[in-house]
Amino acid sequence: MAETTTDKANEALFSPYKMGKFSLSHRVVLAPMTRCRAPNGIPHQAHVEYYTQRSTSGGFLITEGTLISPTAGGFPRCPGIYNKEQVEAWKKVVDAVHAKGAIIFCQLWHVGRASHQVLQPGGAAPISSTSKPISKRWRILLPDGTHGLYPNPRPLKTFEILEVVEDYRLAALNAIEAGFDGIEIHGAHGYLIDQFLKDGINDRTDEYGGPLSNRCKFITQVVQAVVAAIGADRVGVRISPAIDHLDATDSDPLSLGLAVVQRLNKIQVDSGSRLTYLHVTQPRYTAYGQTESGRHGSEDEEAKLVRTCRRAYQGTFICSGGYTRELGIEAVAQGDADLVSYGRLFISNPDLVLRFKLKAPLNRYVRATFYTPDPVVGYTDYPFLSKSHGLVSRL
Ligand SMILES: Cc1cc2nc3c(=O)[nH]c(=O)nc-3n(C[C@H](O)[C@H](O)[C@H](O)COP(=O)(O)O)c2cc1C
C-alpha cells in the first residue's frame, strides 16, 4: 500500500523511544490527572478499569496525583500511597496495566496550602512554605461538592521540612512495593514544591527562602532522597515554571526553570545515572479547574521557555499543556520534546493512541464530570472507536 501523508506525520508520534531502561512503542503519554474516584484514599476496581482502558503495549502512563502522607490531600477522594491498604490496592491497577504491556509511574503529590481543614487530619491548618493563603480568585472543591475559600496555611518550621522529604522517600518506596515502574515528583501547578520554588509565594527567611538557590533546596532534597531510595532511573520530575495556577507566580520563570534543570543535571552526574525524565507543563491551555489559568507571556515566550529547559536538560523531555495530535507531531518532529503528555483528550478518549494513529475523530470531554465521585460516569464510560468499523486496536 502506498505511504500516505498520515503515515509520514505519524512517524514522529509513533516511532519507538528508549526512555532510560523503558522501551516505549510511541510518544503519546497519559498525563497525571486527579479524578476524585478513590473513596477513603483507596483505589478500587474503577481505577483498574480506567487505567487499563488507556494502556497500550509499550505505552507510558502517569497516575493521578497520589498522596504521600495524610496531610498531603487537597481534593476529595484522592488516592494515597502511604499505607499498606493503599499499596495493596495499587498492586491491582499496576498488574492490570502491565498485563497490557504498558509502563506506569505513580505521581507523588503534596498539595501544601492548596487544602482545607476539612481535608486535614484533626482539622489542622494545611502546611506550606508561607502563611499567605491562596487568594480569593481561587476556590477549593470540598467533599460535599461545594466550593470554599482557601484557609490560612501554617508555614513549615525549618526542621519539619526534612520530615516531609522523608514522606516523599517512603512514598516512593511504597510505589515500588506496589509494582510501579517508577514515580513522578509533582513539583508543578502551585502545590507544595512549587510553593517553595516561586518567589510570588515563598516569603521565608530561612535557608529555604530568598534567593533562587534557597528556593530550589526543597525540590533538590526531595529528588535526592527519592533517587537514593529507588534509583534515578525510576524517577521523573514535573515542573511548571510559567504557570500561575493557585497564585504560583514567579518574577523570572525562565531562570527558575533553568535553575531546577541545572540541579537535576547535577543529581544525574552525582548519582551516575540519568533520571527517567523531566516533564514540563506550559500554560498554553485554559485551566482544568474552575478558573482560567493565566498566561505568563506570549505564546512565543512560553514556547521559548519550554525549549530552553528542553535544551538545557540532559535527558528525556516530556511536554504537556494544550497539545493536539498535530501540535504533538510538530513538537516531536522539531525536537522540542521526546514525548508528549495528553490530559483532557485522554479523559474522553480511552483509545486516544489508536485515534491519533488513524487520525480518527475524538470524543469531547465533559468538564462537569472531571472530579465527580461516580465510578463510571465521565470516568470509564467514554466510548471506544466502534468495532463495527473494523478498527480493532493492535497497540
Ligand atoms: C481533571 C484534571 C486533573 C489534573 N490533575 C493533575 C494532577 O493530579 N497532577 C498533575 O501534575 N497535573 C494534573 N492535571 C494537569 C494535566 O496533567 C495536564 O498537564 C493538563 O490537563 C494540560 O494538558 P491537556 O491540555 O492535554 O489537558 C490535571 C488536569 C485535568 C484536566
The ligand as an SDF file (V2000), in Angstrom:
LIG
                    3D

 31 33  0  0  0  0  0  0  0  0999 V2000
   -9.1000   16.7620   35.5500 C   0  0  0  0  0  0  0  0  0  0  0  0
   -7.6400   17.1100   35.5860 C   0  0  0  0  0  0  0  0  0  0  0  0
   -6.8800   16.7520   36.6750 C   0  0  0  0  0  0  0  0  0  0  0  0
   -5.4980   17.0260   36.6940 C   0  0  0  0  0  0  0  0  0  0  0  0
   -4.7560   16.5720   37.7420 N   0  0  0  0  0  0  0  0  0  0  0  0
   -3.4120   16.6760   37.7090 C   0  0  0  0  0  0  0  0  0  0  0  0
   -2.6120   16.0130   38.6730 C   0  0  0  0  0  0  0  0  0  0  0  0
   -3.0940   15.2960   39.5720 O   0  0  0  0  0  0  0  0  0  0  0  0
   -1.2710   16.1710   38.5830 N   0  0  0  0  0  0  0  0  0  0  0  0
   -0.6960   16.9410   37.6000 C   0  0  0  0  0  0  0  0  0  0  0  0
    0.5290   17.0660   37.5620 O   0  0  0  0  0  0  0  0  0  0  0  0
   -1.4300   17.5510   36.6560 N   0  0  0  0  0  0  0  0  0  0  0  0
   -2.7700   17.4100   36.6660 C   0  0  0  0  0  0  0  0  0  0  0  0
   -3.5120   17.9440   35.6510 N   0  0  0  0  0  0  0  0  0  0  0  0
   -2.8500   18.6130   34.5140 C   0  0  0  0  0  0  0  0  0  0  0  0
   -2.6320   17.6100   33.3780 C   0  0  0  0  0  0  0  0  0  0  0  0
   -1.6370   16.6610   33.7170 O   0  0  0  0  0  0  0  0  0  0  0  0
   -2.2110   18.3210   32.0640 C   0  0  0  0  0  0  0  0  0  0  0  0
   -0.9290   18.8630   32.2020 O   0  0  0  0  0  0  0  0  0  0  0  0
   -3.1810   19.4240   31.6870 C   0  0  0  0  0  0  0  0  0  0  0  0
   -4.5100   18.9280   31.6330 O   0  0  0  0  0  0  0  0  0  0  0  0
   -2.8250   20.0330   30.3270 C   0  0  0  0  0  0  0  0  0  0  0  0
   -2.8090   19.0730   29.3370 O   0  0  0  0  0  0  0  0  0  0  0  0
   -4.0450   18.9300   28.2930 P   0  0  0  0  0  0  0  0  0  0  0  0
   -4.1530   20.2630   27.6030 O   0  0  0  0  0  0  0  0  0  0  0  0
   -3.5930   17.8300   27.3700 O   0  0  0  0  0  0  0  0  0  0  0  0
   -5.2710   18.5960   29.0820 O   0  0  0  0  0  0  0  0  0  0  0  0
   -4.8920   17.7140   35.6240 C   0  0  0  0  0  0  0  0  0  0  0  0
   -5.6780   18.0820   34.5350 C   0  0  0  0  0  0  0  0  0  0  0  0
   -7.0290   17.7810   34.4980 C   0  0  0  0  0  0  0  0  0  0  0  0
   -7.8290   18.1390   33.2860 C   0  0  0  0  0  0  0  0  0  0  0  0
  1  2  1  0
  2  3  1  0
  2 30  2  0
  3  4  2  0
  4  5  1  0
  4 28  1  0
  5  6  2  0
  6  7  1  0
  6 13  1  0
  7  8  2  0
  7  9  1  0
  9 10  1  0
 10 11  2  0
 10 12  1  0
 12 13  2  0
 13 14  1  0
 14 15  1  0
 14 28  1  0
 15 16  1  0
 16 17  1  0
 16 18  1  0
 18 19  1  0
 18 20  1  0
 20 21  1  0
 20 22  1  0
 22 23  1  0
 23 24  1  0
 24 25  2  0
 24 26  1  0
 24 27  1  0
 28 29  2  0
 29 30  1  0
 30 31  1  0
M  END
$$$$
